[in-house]
Amino acid sequence: MAIIVDLDVQLARRKLSVAEFSAAVGISPANIAVLKNGRAKAVRFTTLDAICRTLDCQPGDVLRWVPDDADEV
């Protein structure tokens, strides 16, 4: 199981830089990078709420689930 964070896609669609986005959401650019690069182990609902408010999107626009190869057997 893998959770994919499509934050970079949403930022590109809205032509937002990481710096602009981090200021609007209220989290550091380093934490935005952790999310974008798929290294986050968890996301707080308050952070997800701020991301969705800023991007005017649903959580499913930012997060998606992809099964592991082992799960496909």
Secondary structure, 3 states (H helix, E strand, C coil): CEEEECHHHHHHHCCCCHHHHHHHHCCCHHHHHHHHCCCCCCCCHHHHHHHHHHHCCCHHHHEEEECCHHHHC
